[in-house]
Amino acid sequence: MAVLLSFSAGERQAVAQAWSGTSAPTDVNWVSVASSADGTKLVAAGGYPTWSVYVSTDAGGSWTETTQNIGFGCVACSADGTKVAGVQNNDGYIFTSTNSGVTFTQTRGPQCFWLFLTSSADGTKLAAVGQTGQPGPIQIYTSGDSGNTWRLTSAPAAGWGGLASSADGTRLVADTGGNGWFYTSTDSGTNWTQQTNEPNIWWGAVASSADGTKLAAAAVGGGIYTSTNGGTNWVQQTNAPIEYWNAIASSADGTKLVAAANPSGFGITVPGPIYTSSDSGVTWISNNVPGEFWMAAASSADGSNFVACSSEGTTTTNGYTALDQIVTSMPRPWLTPVLAETSVVITWPWPMAGYQLQQKPDLSATNWTAVTNAPVVTNLQNQVRVYPLAGAGYYRLKN
């Protein structure tokens, strides 16, 4: 008995990502999305018209609306996806959840126009950027008890444009947006240091590795920069295109990155792209996802699963209608066969939404047919036991 695993051209490229739209509603202006470490639990915040929170427990395969009229501008979650925090823009409160976003409780945080939020891996250390009054100072606040209490940090009032945290919550990095500087903290926000070796440009987003030493930052109308020493020095990655970058996310080790652009706030009606890197930002590739006005992006810990959300923003002029949607990306899967007496157990990574195992008895057959055995999920692997006919059996995954 022989088994041939068939792949179409390009399916084994290490950096290729298979992006696909999810079943999330397309009539919600998505503003933020967060991911658990394994990429299976997702939380997304929607804007007009329902101001809802949606959650997914199958890597975006299906979504459930859990809360309406809460109006989060940003959400963050713990590594296991159980602790979720959200900050409001207009109403100005901070909420937390201990059941993966099913229900939320208002914290005793100050009332601000909240902009950004980040969380440690265990969900106990939070940091948020908020504006007290409009106009008013934009400042950084932190919590060390899962959002129950908050304190104003010593970071200066600035036009903060992004915020990121190490896994243990001790190392923080924040960019000052149009003011062009980075500030870092190594003691959970108690003290801050202004970094001066980066270019003085308009920063749109910043991301951190789990240990806080590898950073990636994206510029508005500029390129992508990385740091390997916690923000002390920065290098422009010249392979990344010049875009109106609005979101960037990193794997735990800092090697895999995703960046998304949103030019809608600058009078540009051409939607922005998504680019990914698998070598710490040295090289970047465009992905097979339609241009959108991307609002946020998140990554699983190993960088194999990305998620991004978009808001319609403005009507395009190139014949393309932008959608409010959530898209997910996973690496093209590898099939692995294991012989077991008269059968073969074929495995591929879980979750892989939209993929179907197919077979045919020989290469001269014209059509592939679906394998009807339902996959069994074991240790985050799909497993299907098949019984090939005598001679040979051919199997492939079809998206």
N, C-alpha and C positions, 0 to 999 in steps of 0.2 A: 504494500500500500504506500502510495506517495501522496504528498500534499504540497501543492504549489500555492503560495500566497501572492496574489497579483496586485501590483500597484500601478496606477497611471503615472504618466510622466510628471515629475515635480513633487510627488507626494512625500519624498524623503528629504526634502530640503530642511535643514535644521532650523532655519529662521522663519520658514513659512508659517503663517497663522491662518486658520480657516475661520473667518468671521461670518456670523450669521445673525439675522434679526431674531429677537425673541418674541414671545407672545404678549409682551407688555403692551398696554394700550398706546396707541399712536396719537391720541387726542389729549395727552397730558404733557405739559411743558416740563420735561425732566430737568432737574437742577443739580442733583448729586446722587452718587452711588457708592456703596461700600461693599467689601468682600471679606469673607472669612479666609483663613489661611489656606484651606484646601479648595477654595473657590466654589464650594457647593452652596453656601448660604450667602445670599445677596440682599441688600436693603437699598431701596431707591426712594428718593424724595421727589414728588411731583409738585408743580406749581399750578397755575391756572388751568382748568376751572375748579378742580376739586381740592387742591392743596393736600394731596393724600400721601400716605406711606404705603409702599408695596414691598412684599418680601417674597423671596424664592428660596426653596430648599433643594433645588435640583439644578443648580448652576444656570438658572435663567430659563429652564425648560417650561416652567409654569410660574405664574405670579398670583399672589393673593393680596387684595387691598385690605389693610388692617386698620388704618386710621384716616379720617377725613378732617379737613378744616384745621390742620395743625400747622401747615405752612413752613416746613423746614427749608432753610437755605443750604444746609450742609448736614451730612450724616457721617458717622464713623462707627466702627464696630470692633469688638475684640477678636482675637485670632480664632476662637471657636465659634464666633458668630452669635453668641448668646447675649452679650452685653452690647447694646446699641445706644448711642447718644445722638441727639439732634438739636440744632440751634435754629431759632426762628429769626427771620429778618424783621418784618413789620411789628409783630406783637412783642418780640424781644425777650423770649424766655428760653431756657435750656431744659430739655427733657431727656430722660434716660429710660431704658428698657432692660429687663433681665430675662426676657423670653423671646429674643431674636426679633424684636420689633412688633410683636403682636399687640402689646399694650405699652403705653408710656406714662411716666410720672413726672410732673414738673418738679425741678430742683429749686434750691434756694439761691441759684446764681443771680447775679445782678441783671436788671433789665437793660438790654442794649440792643442796638441794631447789629445782630450777629452776622459775621461774614464767613468765618472758617472754623474748622474743628478737626482735631486729630486725637488719636487714642493710642495708649500702650497696648501690647498684645493681650494682657490680662484684663483690660478694660478699667483698671483702677485709676490710672493717671491720664487726665484729659487736659488739653490746652485749647483755648478758643480765642479768636480775635473778634472784638466787638467795638462798636462806636456808641458812645454815650451822648445821645442827642444828635440832631442834624441841623446845622453842623455841630461837630463835637469831636473830641480826641478819639482816635482809633487805638485801642490798647490790647494787650495780651493778658489773658487770665488763665489760671491753672487750677486744677482740682486733683487731690491725691486720694480721694475716697469715692471714686466712681461717680463724681458729679454731685455728691450731697452738699458739699460746701466748696466755695470758690474764693480765690484771692487774686488781687491785682498784682502783676509782676513788676519788676523794675525796668522792663523793656520800655524804651521811649515811645511816646505817641508818634505814630507814623502812618503813612498810607499803605498799611500792610497788604501784600498781594498773595501770599501763600504761607502755609505752615505745615511742617512735617515733624514726625517723632521717631525715635528709635524704638525697638520692641519693648525695652524695659522702661521707656518714658523718661529716662534721665537726660538724653541728648535731644535738644530741640533746634530746629532751624526755621527761620522766618525771613521772607524777603519783603522789602519795603516798596514793592510795586514800582510805580513810576519814579520813586526817589532813588532807585538803583543800587541799594545796598543789601547785604545779608547780615543778620544777627544770629548768633548761635549761643546755646546754653548747654552746659554739661552737668547741671544740677537741678534738672526738672523745672527750669524757669526762674530759679531764685536770682541768678546773676546772668547777665548777657554781655557778649562781646561783639562789637562791630567788626566785620571782616572788610578789608579794604583792598584785597587783591583781585576782586572780580570787576568786570567792566561795568561802568555806570550806565546801565540801560534799563529799559522797562521790563521788569520780570513779571511773568504771568502765572507761574506755578513752580513748586519745588517738591522733590521727593527724597526719601531717605532709605538706606538699607537698614536691616534689623539692628546692626551694631552702631549705626549713626555715623560711620566714617565715610561711606560712599554716598555722595549726594548727586542729584541731577536737577537741573533747573532749566526752564524753558522761557524764552523771551517773547514779548509781544512785538510782532514785526521784526523778529530776529531769529537767532539760532538756538541751539541746545548746548549747554555747558555741563561739565561734570567735575566733581572734586573727589579725591581719594583720601583726604586728610581732614574730614569734618568741616570743610568750608574754608580752610585757610588759603588754599590755592585752587584756582579754577582753570579748566582747559576748554576751549571751544571745540566741539566735535564738528569738524567742517563737512562731514558727510551728511549731516542733518540739514534739511532745507530751511530756508527762511520762511517763517509762517507766523500767523497771529496765534501763537500757542496759548492754550487756555487751561490745559490739564496735563499732568505727567504722573506716572506711577512706576514703582520699582518692585522687583522681587526682593526677597529677604537678603540675598547675597549681593544685590546691586548689579548683577550681570544682565538681567533682562529688564527692559524698559519699554513703556508705551507712552506715546505723546499724542495729544489730540488738539486740533486747532479750531478756533471760533472767531472769524473775522466780522461777525454781524454787528458788533458794537462800534465798528469803525467805518460804517457806511459802505461796506463791501458786501455784495450780494452773492458772491461765489462761495459755496460751502467749503469748510475746511477738511483736510484729510486726517487720517490716523497713520502714524509711523511706529514701527517697533524696532528694537535692537536686542541682540542676544550676546553682545560682547562689551557690555558696560558703556554703550553709547558710541563706540568707535565707528561702527557702520550701522546704517538705518535703511529700512526698506519700506516702501509704501504697501498698503494692504488692500485686499479685495473687498473693501467696504465703501459704499457710496459716500461722497462728501456730505457732511452735515454741519450743523452749528453745534459742535461738541462742547458740553458743559463740564463733564467730569469723567475720570477714568480710575479704575482700581485694578489691582493685580493679586493673584494668589501668591502664597509665600514662595513657591518654586518658579513662578513666572510662566507656568504653562497655561493658565487661564487668565484672560483679560476681560474686562467689561467696561463699556463706555456708554454714556447716555447723552442725548441731544435734545435741544429745544429748537423749535421752528425758527425763532429769531426774526427772520425777515424773509420776504418772498424773493426767490432767485430770479434772475433775468436770463438764464441760459437754458430755459425749457425744463429745468428740473425742479420739482417741488420738494422742499425739505420736509422731513417728518420729525415728529417727536417720538423718539424710539430708544430702546435699550438694545445694544448689540453685545454679543459675547464672542470670544475668540479662544480657540484651543489649538494645540499643535496637531498637524495631521497625524492620525493614529497609526501605530505599527501593530500589525497582527502577529501574535506569537503562538505557534502550535506546540502542544505537548502531547506526545504519543502515550496512549493509555490502553494497552492491549489491542482490542479491535476498534477502538474509537480514538478520536483526536479532540482534545480540549483546546479551543481557540480563544485567546484572550486579547483584549485591547483596553486602553484606559477608560475609566468611568469618572465623570460623566462625559459623554460625547453626544450631545443632542443632535438629532438629524441624520445620524449614520445608521445604515442597515447592512447586516452581513448578508452577502449573496454568494451563490455557488453555481457551478455548471460542471458536468461530468468530464468534458474534454474541451480543448481549445478550439475545436472545429464547430462546437455548438454556437448558435447565433445569439442566443439570449442568456443573460444571467437571471436566475430566479432567487427569490428571497428565501433565506433559511428561516423557517417558522419557529424554531426553538427560541423561546424567550431567554435573553441573557440573565444569568445569575450574577449578582454583584458580590464579590468577595475581595476584601482588602483594596477597595477602590479600583477594581478591575472587573470589566464585563467578561463573563465566561460562558461559552456555548459548547456543548458536547455534540459532535457530529460523527456520523458513521459513513465515511466515503465508500463509494462503490469499489469493487475490486479493480485494481489498476491505478487510478489516479482520481483525485478530486481537486478542484480549483476553487479558491475562495478569495473574496475581496470585500472591502468596506466601500459602500457607496453613499455619498452625501447627497 
